[in-house]
Amino acid sequence: MTESLILIVEDDQTLREVLQYNLDKEGYHVITASDGAEGLEVARSRKPQLVILDLMLPVMNGLEVCRIIHSEMQLPIIILTAKAEEVDRVVGLELGADDYLTKPFSMRELLARIKAVLRRTGQEKRPGGSVEEANIKYLEAGNLKVDLAKHKVYKGGKLIDLNPKEFELLAMLISNKGQVISREQILRKIWGYEYFGNARTVDVHIRWLRQKLEDDSDHPRYLLTVRGYGYRMDA
């Protein structure tokens, strides 16, 4: 039985109870909150291993809760949202969420996402097998340098601020310079779950990386798109 503590922040009582029941059955320790302010208070006091966070919350909206939890505690977050617009998912990811699900969703898929996030964040974050086995401490491409031990990225000697997903994605691409990597491979490696049709998640993170690393994000030098398939790091 897992010792992972999961916080559910959801104002819909029926859904909250269904989630708690199913996670209890899976062996997780579950605590709940019914509004954003309460959820933030519980997160601060209990420090759960994972937060399942609805966006449409009373008192304090989910995006603000996500921003504060990420900036203060760096806790893994899975966002639940009834909104279909891409902007809501993108903003949630940008504020620090690790994953998202759009309502309605299957419990099986949610459980898969939970296991993936817990598995990924419960281990030391390294880009991948071949690099780790070779005991490589730095990766380079052009004027980009990745310090694997310290999780820092430099462009021309200047430190670039990347979030954890951006760092893992960049490290994966640089460690496979010149090779085309599919969106599905990236999802499995970086997000830790089988492909559920969320290739857009990869595209969003690639766009953010380009904005931070490329001189001209509209005409990238390093992070190249292979149309209809995935991405390649130009050596």
SULBEL-V522506 format. One record per helix or strand of 2 or more residues. SS is the DSSP state (helix for helix, strand for strand). FROM is the first residue (numbers start at 1). LEN is the number of residues. If there is no record, write none. Layout:
SS_FROM_LEN ; SS_FROM_LEN
//
This chain:
strand_5_5 ; helix_13_13 ; strand_29_5 ; helix_36_11 ; strand_50_5 ; helix_62_12 ; strand_76_6 ; helix_86_9 ; strand_99_4 ; helix_107_15 ; helix_129_5 ; strand_138_4 ; strand_144_4 ; strand_152_4 ; strand_158_3 ; helix_164_12 ; strand_180_3 ; helix_183_9 ; helix_199_15 ; helix_217_3 ; strand_223_4 ; strand_230_4
//
